[in-house]
Amino acid sequence: MKPTLASATSPVPKGRLSFSRPIANRKGNTMSTNGYTARHRAMLQAIADGRGELLCGRVPSLAVDGLWCDFVATGQLFAEGLFRPARQAAFGTQAPAELTTSGLHVLSSFA
């Protein structure tokens, strides 16, 4: 059957996954604490442990142990002011990441 515009815009049949809402807001998500997932917690913990490094830009990229983290989750945590560069860094350069007071508070809420 050839897909049509009508079939592409029709609602998702019951029982199938719908990706219209973020994972943290889906009903039945047991890995969420105050809207943060286990991935967010792991990223914040890595920064608290001194293992996070930022590639500074308008929205920074976060690497933990030399591996790049989820870009969307990094942007969410940064936009909420949960971490920042540990020192001033020029655009496009790397700097260690550190948690803000808010970041420490959110990380402690997971315990």
C-alpha angles and dihedrals in degrees: 000000000000113000115242133196089256093055092047093054099039118113119269111265115250113271096031124106118261118201095195094108128051115261093247090059098047117115113256096022103148095181094068126102115182090337095311123114132214087263091059090048092050092050093049091047091051090052090048089051090054095248098115124098126183130215097212120229140120086300109015126227117229125217123188117196088348095305122112117244129221105296095212094049090046090052092048094051093045094047089052090053096243096135140015140179111287089226137015112280134181121247109281096019129110127248135170115264124234133186120247122223088266090051091052090050093051092046091051090052089068093062 
